[in-house]
Amino acid sequence: MPIICEECGTETRVPLERLAETLERHNENRHDGEQIAQVDPDIADRIADMVANDLGLLEDE
């Protein structure tokens, strides 16, 4: 999963199973726990759309 931290100017990729731990550690160590680093917003949006589609939330009634 791609992670972006615009404040630090960094981008990296981590396996999905390490995503939460990596984000938490970076934000805790670099940003006093504030949620600055995040999954690439484009990827996060695509995943959210796929989940909504799987749940039938995007289908016409």
Buried (B, 14 or more C-beta within 10 A) or exposed (E): BBBBBEEEEEEEEBEEEEBEEBBEEBBEEBBEEEEBBBBBEEBEEEEEEEEEEEEEEEEEE
